[in-house]
Amino acid sequence: MSPKLIQDIKSRWNRIENSKISRILLYAALAMAMFVTMLSNVIPERIDLKLNSVAEEDIQSPIRIQNPKETALKEAEAAAGIEDRYILNKGRAIDQVVEIEELFAAIEQTKEETDQKKDETENDQAARDEIRKQQIADLKEDLPEFIAKDISFESLNTFLDAKPSDITFAKDLAGSTIHTIMDQPISVDQISTKKLDVDPEIEESILPEKLKPALIEITRSAITSNYTFDAEKTKELREKAIEEVEPVFIREGEIIVERGSDITSDDLYKLELVGLLKDDVSPFPYIGLGTLTLLMTAFLIYFLKDLIGEQKKENIQIIIYVLLFSLTLVLMKIVSLISIYYPSVAFIIPVALGTMMIKMLMDEQTAIISSIVFAICGSLIFNENTTSPFNFTFGTYILISSIAGIVFLGKRNVKSKILKTGTYVALINASVVLLILALTNGHFEPWIITWQVGFALLSGFLSAVLTLGLLPFFEAGFGILTSMKLIELSNPNHPLLRKLLMETPGTYHHSVVVANLAEGACEAVGANGLLARVGAYYHDLGKTKRPHFFIENQMNIENPHDKISPQLSKTIIIAHPYDGAEMLRAHNLPTEIVDIAEQHHGTTLLKYFYHKAMQQSDKQIEESDFRYPGPKAQTKEVAIIGIADAVEAAVRSMPKPTPVKIEGLVRKIIADRLEDGQFNECSITLKELEMVTISICETLNGMFHSRIEYPEEIHKKKVSQA
């Protein structure tokens, strides 16, 4: 396969790898990893039970849920406990007296009519009887039904034959008797008893004996209930009683069916209610898990978007993250399956492995965010021995363990700290386990405590060992530039640095000074100071091709540029960033270092040779012919190294540098580059440029500070002047 074809394949793969579609697929893979590892933990346990079958084990409720049937029964009992409410109608007695008075008034009127017709039917007894029947029927027709049904024909007939004075007396006696009896509450079931109270009142009166039975019958008919059922009040009290009833809940962890007991219809109802019956399939657990997964994926995407980087070629970072995230979830899942049978084994989970590697291969913020997501996922994955969907106790253990790994790694990620970090994580894990045991106030066997603490300690050491073992594979497989790799590249014994020192000692010294300036400035603005230092060591490696054409290497020799044209000088000078980049690529140095060498001059103008060419030529010289081809600085680190490179060269040629002169020079160089658009393709801000100015000035002032003259030096100076 030809090199051109290989390069073409690599180019196509890079386009695919760094495309937006690839990024979306990676995020989808991240969500799928979470969903798949947690799926089995949200599927409710299904039990195949029939009525009257025997339970083989205790069956506990996995959730807390209201029992509608028992709640309804309790509410019905509360409502039944409220007695019917009645209300006393004191006006009812008056109404009944009025009815009786109207009856007697009708009797008196009928009696008058009878007396008027007496002469007409004096000799016709049958006609009189017929008229009397009709009159009594008419009387009963005008009476209320509840009175009319209790008064007989004979009673009305008796009063139609009575004297007017007796009728009047009977009317008054009936009214007073009704008032006396109905002055007290009379319920419906008391009506019959209260009617009998009429007899003594009338029997003891002076009414003629023949009228007493008739008056008793008439008066009894008027006695009725005056203590009636209050439906509205009764309903209100029963509703209030129902509202005060506490709902009946099936508690989480409550034993619904005890081992060895027969399954009743009530047991089946409860099992169906909590979703444990085999036939009861609910989509809600899947919907809940899907929603949780989407929320956490969106949460991660929000923070992972920063990994895309300034050059939009950082999908490789997301690939690494997805692999590390998935690896951590898989480890949690495997350990959780073992912990079903051996619960103490759960504490061996090396979750700090994931966050430690994410911090070392990416950044601290991503590691911290990941630790939160690991804790949420872990609390769901390790829910096998709990009735709740989330085991927040174990989630706390995972969170503290993973954050401990991040904190104890420190700011500089070096391999020597990994084992020490593992030790600290082990101690933190053991402390958290003891804390959990103390807070649960449980009485545990000593051997259980020993096992749990032992596994927690082993978790820390296992995290460190796995980190040390896996880190080289990720670095080599993905070409990741880590702090450890940068420290290795900064070793002066590196072949390229030795070449730089031996062949171009002036350039080597210049690079070291630039490294000092750039590192401090990068750290001041939050950029990668270590990358800037190491990149500065190699940024002028291209000068080793033609060392004597660069002023810092011209010691006691004539400047070769004095003998050649400005155009040729320009070609030689401009070539050094790209020669250096080619040499770095040939030695397989990281892309970040190559980019620094290639971009540190951006598209700046070679002013000296441009003006020299203008002086030597009568024609107009294009400024673009004397500019570096670029590209411009793509990152803050490259921009700052470019500033430090220009500042070091300018200060080196400055006679008697003072703090004021140095600051003026630094500000002029930065202003020129800003005006020239050299920072247009990176994210450095004006505020950060001000911080860079202050940092570089402080470093240079430290290098060029005034030195105290000692007495011996003063004496030597006087002697030499003499």
Secondary structure as UniProt FT lines:
FT   HELIX           3..17
FT   HELIX           20..42
FT   TURN            51..52
FT   STRAND          59..60
FT   STRAND          65..66
FT   HELIX           68..80
FT   STRAND          86..88
FT   HELIX           91..116
FT   TURN            117..123
FT   HELIX           125..142
FT   HELIX           145..148
FT   TURN            149..150
FT   HELIX           153..160
FT   HELIX           164..182
FT   HELIX           188..190
FT   HELIX           191..196
FT   HELIX           198..203
FT   TURN            209..211
FT   HELIX           212..222
FT   STRAND          227..229
FT   HELIX           231..243
FT   STRAND          249..250
FT   TURN            252..253
FT   STRAND          255..257
FT   TURN            259..260
FT   HELIX           265..273
FT   TURN            274..275
FT   TURN            278..279
FT   HELIX           284..304
FT   HELIX           305..308
FT   TURN            309..312
FT   HELIX           315..339
FT   TURN            340..341
FT   HELIX           343..348
FT   HELIX           352..361
FT   HELIX           364..381
FT   TURN            384..385
FT   HELIX           392..409
FT   HELIX           416..439
FT   TURN            440..441
FT   HELIX           446..478
FT   HELIX           483..489
FT   TURN            492..493
FT   HELIX           495..503
FT   HELIX           505..525
FT   HELIX           529..538
FT   TURN            539..540
FT   HELIX           541..544
FT   HELIX           547..549
FT   HELIX           551..553
FT   HELIX           560..563
FT   HELIX           566..586
FT   TURN            587..588
FT   HELIX           591..599
FT   TURN            600..603
FT   HELIX           607..616
FT   HELIX           623..626
FT   HELIX           636..652
FT   HELIX           659..675
FT   TURN            676..681
FT   HELIX           686..703
FT   HELIX           711..721
//
